[in-house]
Amino acid sequence: MTETTQRDAAPSAIAGYSRTGRNAAETRKQAERRRRQRKIWIARVVLLVGIIGFWQFAAGRLVSDFFIGKPSEIAETLYIWAMSGKLFFHAGITSIEALLGFLLGSAIGMAVGVLLGRAETLADVLDPFIMMFYSLPKIALAPMFILWFGIGIDMKIYLTATIVFFLVFLNTYSGVRAVSREQIAIMRLMGASESDILRKVVVPSAITWVFNGLRISVPYALIGAIVGELIASNKGLGYLLADASGQFDTSGMFAALIAIMVLALALNISVKWLEKRAMPWKTVEDEREMSI
């Protein structure tokens, strides 16, 4: 091999070794992440089993099971409800109320947030009124909603939408106002229209704020639906909870609460999945941070 050939081959060999080293390091980091996730899940399972085991032991021994129930009886109640279809029927009603209210409140909240975020003068005019309604406990509106919309599913949807609206609106509004003014000025100098600025600058910059509002509003959407059912309803998980409470059925109450928690978890997972689809770059950034 001539000296020239050796000089040409050396950079290629170095680059090959560098790529191999990077691939090996990345493989090690992925393996470490998988091991860490396994440890976390094992710890979660151990903690859950420990809590349930202590609860089962304490019920009837340390504390009367009239007050805290027994995990075995709660599981039996859930099984009976599931086998009869009662659990899925009422969970479906609550899911529809929470989901439709969440979608309605989120859509209006995002639209109004973008509008007022771009219209500074209008936002200043409406600011005290918005804060006044935001500070009002939304549960206090339930009697008015019953008067206006009755005790059907519409009332729960509108109450849920009202609760969700303010959470999504405030986050969207803050995200729009936080957009770099320099970027907007540059877009205007390039002849961009308002719609171009919204699509290419405002929305991509504010989308993280929007999803923060959506994540925060998920449990509140469920709260709106459950409270509406507790006040006036004969369907839904809130009704199951109120019915069990009226009969002093502690196991039934805990069974309804567990069903509500599972539903809330499913809604949160759905929002996180949607966030990953809408912001794939954020997932990459999170993985990069974890690997450092």
Secondary structure, DSSP 8 states (H G I E B T S, - for coil): --HHHHHHHHHHHHHHHHHHHHHHHHHHHHHHHHHHHHHHHHHHHHHHHHHHHHHHHHBTTTB-HHHH--HHHHHHHHHHHHHHTHHHHHHHHHHHHHHHHHHHHHHHHHHHHHHHHH-HHHHHHHHHHHHHHHHS-GGGGHHHHHHHHTTSHHHHHHHHHHHHHHHHHHHHHHHHHTS-HHHHHHHHHTT--HHHHIIIIIHHHHHHHHHHHHHHHHHHHHHHHHHHHHHS-SSSHHHHHHHHHHTT-HHHHHHHHHHHHHHHHHHHHHHHHHHHHH-HHHHHHHHHHHH-
